[in-house]
């Protein structure tokens, strides 16, 4: 998102790749005359977790968007479908806009003029690289269960750290044995998911960058480049160097 040319491109990319965030809220974006709106669809499904989820998401998104813009995000109003909390003053200080509680909808209004503003760290090359990478990982995960997609997303964030099943199981609130059992019931394996994510990331690096094969190996969790070359041949049928040459 931060590499996008404009804030409009940034938000479009973010919404198109929202699966990577493991989004809890179903958010859509609309333009209503001179107002842009983030609309939360069916927020009441969150039950008692709604206030925490709404405030955490809006707070973290405000911080992220202001970092990308390099200035304050121009929120104009926020609507919350629950009673006013005792910490309203803190929310007012964070969001710096009108706040409405007990609203029939959950919406975040902002000035659409910001959509044409340039991002502070815009890079067309990096934006294209990230977009291609996200598309490849999402496509390779099509048809998988929710558990498998959650595992893939966690692996993606830890790919350089040589992730192990025990750590992933803990993040999911499972024992290693339970994780293996559930994957077996879905005709999948932890190693298979790890290989799939590593292969997708490696292919993107080889296709879209000039990084040495040794560096690509390191970035997908291989301390020994020779082991990476063997694994890549097993995944694709060719060596990393041959794959890169064929695509150039």
C-alpha positions as CSV (number, residue, x, y, z in Angstrom):
1,X,0.0,0.0,0.0
2,X,2.7,2.4,0.9
3,X,4.3,2.1,-2.5
4,X,1.2,3.1,-4.4
5,X,1.3,6.4,-6.4
6,X,-1.8,8.0,-4.9
7,X,-4.0,7.4,-1.8
8,X,-6.7,6.3,-4.2
9,X,-4.4,3.6,-5.6
10,X,-3.4,2.7,-2.0
11,X,-7.0,2.1,-0.9
12,X,-7.9,0.2,-4.1
13,X,-4.9,-2.1,-3.6
14,X,-5.7,-2.6,0.1
15,X,-9.3,-3.5,-0.5
16,X,-8.4,-5.9,-3.4
17,X,-6.0,-7.8,-1.2
18,X,-7.9,-7.6,2.1
19,X,-7.8,-11.4,2.5
20,X,-4.1,-11.0,3.5
21,X,-5.2,-9.1,6.5
22,X,-7.5,-11.8,7.7
23,X,-10.2,-9.1,8.0
24,X,-12.8,-9.5,10.7
25,X,-15.0,-6.6,9.4
26,X,-16.5,-6.6,6.0
27,X,-15.7,-3.1,4.7
28,X,-16.7,-1.5,1.4
29,X,-15.9,2.0,0.1
30,X,-18.4,4.5,-1.5
31,X,-18.4,8.0,-2.8
32,X,-21.5,10.0,-1.8
33,X,-21.3,13.4,-3.4
34,X,-18.5,15.3,-1.7
35,X,-18.0,12.6,1.0
36,X,-16.1,9.3,0.8
37,X,-17.3,6.6,3.1
38,X,-16.0,3.3,4.6
39,X,-19.1,1.2,5.2
40,X,-19.0,-1.8,7.6
41,X,-21.4,-4.4,6.4
42,X,-23.4,-6.3,9.1
43,X,-21.2,-5.2,12.0
44,X,-23.7,-6.6,14.6
45,X,-22.5,-10.1,13.8
46,X,-19.5,-9.4,16.0
47,X,-21.8,-9.2,19.1
48,X,-20.0,-8.0,22.3
49,X,-16.7,-7.7,20.4
50,X,-18.1,-4.9,18.2
51,X,-16.9,-1.9,20.2
52,X,-13.3,-3.2,20.6
53,X,-13.1,-4.3,16.9
54,X,-14.5,-1.1,15.5
55,X,-12.2,1.2,17.6
56,X,-9.1,-1.0,17.1
57,X,-9.6,-1.2,13.4
58,X,-10.3,2.5,12.9
59,X,-7.4,3.5,15.2
60,X,-4.9,1.2,13.5
61,X,-6.1,2.2,10.0
62,X,-5.8,5.9,10.9
63,X,-2.2,5.4,12.0
64,X,-1.4,3.4,8.9
65,X,-3.0,5.9,6.4
66,X,-1.4,8.9,8.1
67,X,2.0,7.1,7.8
68,X,1.4,6.5,4.1
69,X,0.2,10.0,3.5
70,X,2.8,11.7,5.6
71,X,0.1,13.9,7.1
72,X,-3.2,13.7,9.0
73,X,-5.9,11.6,7.4
74,X,-8.9,13.9,6.7
75,X,-11.7,12.0,8.6
76,X,-14.9,14.1,8.9
77,X,-17.2,11.9,10.9
78,X,-17.5,8.4,12.4
79,X,-20.7,6.6,13.2
80,X,-20.7,3.8,15.8
81,X,-23.7,1.5,16.3
82,X,-23.4,1.2,20.1
83,X,-23.6,3.5,23.2
84,X,-21.1,6.2,23.8
85,X,-18.1,4.7,25.8
86,X,-16.4,6.4,28.8
87,X,-13.3,7.0,26.7
88,X,-14.9,9.2,24.0
89,X,-12.4,12.0,24.7
90,X,-9.5,9.6,23.8
91,X,-11.3,8.6,20.6
92,X,-11.9,12.3,19.7
93,X,-8.2,13.0,20.2
94,X,-7.2,10.1,18.0
95,X,-9.7,10.6,15.1
96,X,-10.1,14.4,15.3
97,X,-13.6,14.4,13.7
98,X,-17.2,14.3,14.8
99,X,-18.2,11.1,16.5
100,X,-21.8,9.7,16.6
101,X,-22.9,6.8,18.8
102,X,-26.0,4.7,18.9
103,X,-26.1,5.2,15.1
104,X,-28.1,2.8,12.9
105,X,-25.0,2.2,10.7
106,X,-21.3,1.8,11.2
107,X,-19.5,4.3,8.8
108,X,-16.3,6.3,8.5
109,X,-16.6,9.5,6.5
110,X,-13.6,11.3,5.0
111,X,-12.7,14.0,2.4
112,X,-12.4,12.3,-1.0
113,X,-9.9,15.0,-2.1
114,X,-7.2,13.0,-0.3
115,X,-7.6,10.1,-2.8
116,X,-5.7,12.1,-5.4
117,X,-2.8,13.0,-3.0
118,X,0.6,11.3,-3.7
119,X,1.8,8.7,-1.2
120,X,5.0,9.7,0.6
121,X,6.9,6.6,-0.4
122,X,5.4,6.0,-3.9
123,X,7.3,3.5,-6.1
124,X,5.7,2.1,-9.2
125,X,8.2,-0.8,-9.3
126,X,7.5,-1.8,-5.7
127,X,3.8,-1.4,-6.1
128,X,3.7,-3.6,-9.2
129,X,5.9,-6.2,-7.5
130,X,3.7,-6.3,-4.4
131,X,0.5,-6.5,-6.5
132,X,1.9,-9.4,-8.6
133,X,3.1,-11.2,-5.5
134,X,-0.2,-10.9,-3.6
135,X,-2.1,-12.1,-6.7
136,X,0.1,-15.2,-7.1
137,X,-0.2,-16.2,-3.4
138,X,-4.0,-15.7,-3.4
139,X,-4.4,-17.7,-6.6
140,X,-2.2,-20.6,-5.4
141,X,-4.4,-20.7,-2.3
142,X,-7.7,-20.9,-4.1
143,X,-10.0,-23.8,-3.1
144,X,-8.3,-24.2,0.3
145,X,-10.2,-24.2,3.6
146,X,-10.3,-21.4,6.1
147,X,-7.7,-23.2,8.3
148,X,-5.3,-23.6,5.4
149,X,-5.6,-19.9,4.4
150,X,-5.0,-18.8,7.9
151,X,-1.9,-21.0,8.0
152,X,-0.7,-19.6,4.7
153,X,-1.1,-16.0,5.9
154,X,0.9,-16.7,9.1
155,X,3.6,-18.5,7.1
156,X,3.8,-15.6,4.7
157,X,4.7,-13.2,7.6
158,X,7.3,-15.6,9.0
159,X,8.7,-17.0,5.8
160,X,12.3,-15.8,6.5
161,X,12.3,-17.2,10.0
162,X,12.1,-20.9,9.0
163,X,8.6,-21.3,10.6
164,X,7.9,-24.6,12.4
165,X,4.5,-26.2,13.0
166,X,4.5,-25.8,16.8
167,X,4.8,-22.0,16.5
168,X,2.0,-21.8,13.9
169,X,-0.2,-24.1,16.0
170,X,0.2,-21.8,19.0
171,X,-0.8,-18.7,17.0
172,X,-3.9,-20.5,16.0
173,X,-4.7,-21.6,19.6
174,X,-4.0,-25.3,18.8
175,X,-1.6,-28.0,19.8
176,X,0.8,-29.3,17.2
177,X,-1.0,-32.6,17.3
178,X,-4.4,-31.0,16.7
179,X,-3.1,-28.9,13.8
180,X,-1.7,-32.0,12.1
181,X,-5.0,-33.9,12.7
182,X,-7.1,-31.2,11.3
183,X,-4.9,-30.8,8.2
184,X,-5.0,-34.6,7.7
185,X,-8.8,-34.4,7.8
186,X,-8.6,-31.9,5.0
187,X,-6.1,-34.0,3.0
188,X,-3.4,-31.4,3.5
189,X,-0.1,-31.3,5.4
190,X,1.8,-28.5,7.1
191,X,4.9,-29.1,5.0
192,X,2.9,-29.0,1.8
193,X,1.5,-25.5,2.8
194,X,4.9,-24.3,3.7
195,X,6.4,-25.5,0.4
196,X,3.6,-23.9,-1.5
197,X,4.1,-20.5,0.2
198,X,7.9,-20.7,-0.2
199,X,7.6,-21.6,-3.9
200,X,5.1,-18.7,-4.5
201,X,7.4,-16.2,-2.8
202,X,10.6,-17.5,-4.5
203,X,9.0,-17.4,-8.0
204,X,8.0,-13.8,-7.5
205,X,11.5,-12.8,-6.4
206,X,13.1,-14.6,-9.3
207,X,10.5,-13.2,-11.8
208,X,10.4,-9.6,-10.6
209,X,13.8,-8.8,-9.1
210,X,17.5,-9.3,-9.8
211,X,18.3,-10.6,-6.4
212,X,21.0,-13.3,-6.4
213,X,19.7,-16.8,-6.0
214,X,21.5,-17.0,-2.6
215,X,19.5,-14.0,-1.3
216,X,16.2,-15.4,-2.6
217,X,17.0,-18.6,-0.7
218,X,17.6,-16.6,2.5
219,X,14.4,-14.6,2.1
220,X,12.2,-17.8,1.8
221,X,13.8,-19.4,4.9
222,X,16.7,-21.5,3.6
223,X,20.1,-21.0,5.3
224,X,21.8,-23.2,2.7
225,X,21.3,-22.1,-0.9
226,X,22.0,-25.7,-2.2
227,X,19.0,-26.9,-0.2
228,X,16.9,-24.2,-1.7
229,X,18.0,-25.2,-5.3
230,X,17.1,-28.8,-4.6
231,X,13.7,-27.7,-3.1
232,X,13.0,-25.4,-6.0
233,X,13.7,-28.1,-8.6
234,X,11.3,-30.4,-6.7
235,X,8.6,-27.7,-6.7
236,X,9.0,-26.6,-10.3
237,X,11.1,-29.2,-12.2
238,X,13.8,-26.7,-13.0
239,X,16.6,-24.9,-11.1
240,X,16.1,-21.3,-9.9
241,X,18.6,-20.0,-12.4
242,X,16.9,-21.8,-15.3
243,X,13.5,-20.5,-14.2
244,X,14.8,-16.9,-14.2
245,X,16.5,-17.3,-17.6
246,X,13.3,-18.8,-19.1
247,X,11.3,-15.8,-18.0
248,X,13.8,-13.1,-19.1
